[in-house]
Amino acid sequence: MELKINGHNVGLVFGMAFVRELNHLAGVATKEGINLGMALQTTIPSLLGADPVAIANVIYAATAHVKIGRPTQEDVDAYLESEVEDWDKLAEKLVAELEKSNVTKGPLQAMKAAAAENQN
């Protein structure tokens, strides 16, 4: 998946660097400040609901592989505020990309299955 952020085409990659960055951004922390990770488990439900902060975090984390010229979180926020009209459609595209990744498809499938069980 590629987005044009701050005038540059940026490829989003949902691999290990993505998960590490997402854990840094949205991981569960103890009161002592120890990050336990689990950001996928906490972000996926919000992403499925098209939460703007979850979308921003996912996009920013998916740029973690960019070594030179990586967009900032502020660049991602500005892109979302000015360019996105259909948040649900963008969330669906991000979820589709997560389903393709060897790293993220398992947790995503587990979260979707759990959500389906809770609806029954």
C-alpha positions as CSV (number, residue, x, y, z in Angstrom):
1,M,0.0,0.0,0.0
2,E,1.3,3.4,-0.9
3,L,0.2,6.9,0.3
4,K,1.2,10.3,-0.8
5,I,2.3,12.0,2.5
6,N,3.8,15.5,2.6
7,G,4.3,15.3,-1.2
8,H,6.2,12.0,-1.2
9,N,4.9,8.5,-2.1
10,V,5.5,6.4,0.9
11,G,5.1,2.6,0.9
12,L,3.6,1.1,4.0
13,V,5.1,-2.1,5.2
14,F,3.4,-4.3,7.9
15,G,6.4,-6.3,9.1
16,M,8.4,-6.6,12.2
17,A,9.5,-2.9,12.2
18,F,5.8,-2.0,12.0
19,V,5.0,-4.1,15.1
20,R,7.9,-2.8,17.1
21,E,7.0,0.8,16.2
22,L,3.3,0.2,17.0
23,N,4.3,-1.3,20.4
24,H,6.3,1.9,21.0
25,L,3.3,4.1,20.1
26,A,0.4,2.1,21.5
27,G,1.8,-0.7,23.6
28,V,0.3,-1.6,27.0
29,A,2.5,-0.3,29.8
30,T,2.7,-1.1,33.5
31,K,2.4,1.6,36.1
32,E,6.2,1.4,36.4
33,G,6.4,2.3,32.7
34,I,7.4,-1.1,31.4
35,N,6.0,-1.5,27.9
36,L,4.5,-5.0,27.5
37,G,3.8,-4.6,23.8
38,M,0.4,-6.0,22.8
39,A,-0.3,-3.0,20.6
40,L,-1.8,-5.1,17.8
41,Q,-4.3,-6.6,20.3
42,T,-5.3,-3.1,21.4
43,T,-5.1,-1.3,18.1
44,I,-7.0,-3.8,15.8
45,P,-10.4,-3.3,17.4
46,S,-10.0,0.5,17.2
47,L,-8.8,0.2,13.6
48,L,-11.9,-2.0,12.7
49,G,-14.0,0.8,14.1
50,A,-12.1,3.4,12.0
51,D,-10.8,5.3,15.0
52,P,-8.7,8.2,13.6
53,V,-5.9,7.8,16.2
54,A,-5.6,4.1,15.5
55,I,-5.5,4.8,11.7
56,A,-2.8,7.4,12.3
57,N,-0.7,5.1,14.5
58,V,-1.0,2.2,12.0
59,I,0.1,4.4,9.1
60,Y,3.0,6.0,11.0
61,A,4.2,2.6,12.3
62,A,4.0,1.2,8.8
63,T,6.6,3.8,7.7
64,A,9.1,2.5,10.3
65,H,11.2,0.8,7.6
66,V,11.9,4.2,5.9
67,K,15.5,5.2,6.7
68,I,15.7,8.5,5.0
69,G,12.8,11.0,4.6
70,R,10.4,9.1,6.9
71,P,7.2,11.1,7.4
72,T,6.7,12.4,10.9
73,Q,3.6,11.7,13.0
74,E,2.6,15.3,12.3
75,D,3.0,14.6,8.6
76,V,0.7,11.6,8.9
77,D,-1.8,13.6,10.9
78,A,-1.8,16.5,8.4
79,Y,-2.3,14.0,5.6
80,L,-5.3,12.4,7.4
81,E,-6.8,15.8,8.2
82,S,-6.5,17.2,4.7
83,E,-6.8,14.2,2.3
84,V,-9.1,11.6,3.9
85,E,-12.8,11.8,3.3
86,D,-13.8,8.2,3.9
87,W,-12.2,7.0,7.1
88,D,-14.1,3.7,7.0
89,K,-12.7,2.9,3.5
90,L,-9.1,3.8,4.6
91,A,-9.5,1.6,7.7
92,E,-10.7,-1.3,5.4
93,K,-7.7,-0.9,3.2
94,L,-5.3,-1.0,6.1
95,V,-7.0,-4.1,7.5
96,A,-6.7,-5.7,4.1
97,E,-3.0,-5.0,4.1
98,L,-2.6,-6.4,7.7
99,E,-4.3,-9.6,6.4
100,K,-1.7,-10.0,3.8
101,S,1.3,-9.7,6.1
102,N,2.8,-12.9,7.5
103,V,3.5,-11.0,10.7
104,T,0.1,-9.5,11.4
105,K,-2.5,-11.8,9.8
106,G,-2.6,-14.2,12.7
107,P,-3.4,-11.7,15.4
108,L,-5.8,-9.9,13.1
109,Q,-7.7,-13.2,12.4
110,A,-7.8,-14.0,16.1
111,M,-9.2,-10.6,16.9
112,K,-11.9,-10.9,14.2
113,A,-12.8,-14.4,15.4
114,A,-13.1,-13.1,19.0
115,A,-15.3,-10.3,17.9
116,A,-17.5,-12.6,15.9
117,E,-17.9,-14.9,18.9
118,N,-18.9,-12.0,21.1
119,Q,-21.6,-11.0,18.6
120,N,-23.2,-14.5,18.8
